[in-house]
Amino acid sequence: MLSSFKNAVLPRSETSRFRPSRFILALLFLCFVSQPPTMPADSNSLDDAARQLADRIAAIPNLHSPLRLEFHADANLAADSTWQDTLRQELEKRRLTLTEEPSAPLLKVGAVETPTHLVLTASARFGDRDDVRIVAVTRAAFTAPALAVAPVRIARQLVYESSDRILDASALGSAAEAGLAVLLYRNADLVALRLDSSGIVRQTVSLAAANLHASRDPRGELTDKGATAELLLPGKLCEFNWVAGEEPKCRAKKTEWRTATVLTSPCDASDWKVEARGDDWSSADLLQIVPDAAVRAGSAALFNEFPGPILSITGERDPGSALVVARNLRTGNYEVYKITLVCGN
């Protein structure tokens, strides 16, 4: 048994801002270069948003009526036709008449509900370009009954770092311990660490006998089982005892790596898949938490930028949390983060 404070990291928390999907980002950019995208703080309904959008549509240069409206809205918003009727009335007030005539100029109106914003868009085509107008409203400006998607964000906490390469990290099997099992690649050999809840190394076990073949891209998964642990390597599964100090016992096994980690939101029990690219060792990586399409149609993904490539993602006992291993390109260290879905904007 070896105890060390060398690599301990006192937990520190940070929360990330929601980053909209690329589609929303593109639309918001177009809006920023034309006029302010956000409604006043006292706007509190879809009708208010529809009135704002009518103002911006009326300001589109060279837009002539009669116009043919075409709505594209998320299911939750499409079911409420009130704001669509308000938009029609407000356009008429601004001397933009509407028609069902197929040959009339088309005005596309979209409505998207994300975990932090509600976005209305209008698009009119002129030749080979689209002129877009947007109204983006923070969800906090709306009353709860009008919102079907619960606000959620990512909280991130650094729990451990090392100059040695970290291949994997997983929660200890005992809920009472609340620590981590960490797999290191040190001097071409594998080492397993057992950390307590404060990130202090309590046990170190050499796994050199597992005979991992030298590789530029070594891979392994460590799963704690309480007094024992399992090590999954390409083509084999090894078991070892944390306390006995015995060499790991390995046997041939078809390798089946972990599937994508899925988190459960504490806000509404919806599922979110955790994804990362992790294929570029020279740049920062973007963690994406993507809503279950079957349940969260219209919800945008959550994004969290890491200081380097993400190497592994492992779910925790808490269904709303996961462990993320990444390399910090600034310091050169390998880091373990705990990410958690948190309710609120």
Sequence and secondary structure as in RCSB ss.txt:
>XXXX:A:sequence
MLSSFKNAVLPRSETSRFRPSRFILALLFLCFVSQPPTMPADSNSLDDAARQLADRIAAIPNLHSPLRLEFHADA
NLAADSTWQDTLRQELEKRRLTLTEEPSAPLLKVGAVETPTHLVLTASARFGDRDDVRIVAVTRAAFTAPALAVA
PVRIARQLVYESSDRILDASALGSAAEAGLAVLLYRNADLVALRLDSSGIVRQTVSLAAANLHASRDPRGELTDK
GATAELLLPGKLCEFNWVAGEEPKCRAKKTEWRTATVLTSPCDASDWKVEARGDDWSSADLLQIVPDAAVRAGSA
ALFNEFPGPILSITGERDPGSALVVARNLRTGNYEVYKITLVCGN
>XXXX:A:secstr
   BSTTEEEEEEEE      HHHHHHHHHHHTTS  B  TT  SHHHHHHHHHHHHHTSTT  SSBEEEEEE H
HHHT  HHHHHHHHHHHHTT  B   TTS EEEEEEEE SSEEEEEEEEEETTEEEEEEEEEEGGGS GGG  S 
 EEEEEEEEEEESSEEEEEEE S TTT  EEEEEEETTEEEEEEE TTS EEEEEE GGG     SS   EEEE 
SSEEEEEETTEEEEEETTT    EEEE         EEE TTT  EEEEE     TTS EEEEEEE TTT TT  
 EEEEESS EEEEEE SSTTEEEEEEE TTT  EEEEEEEEEE  
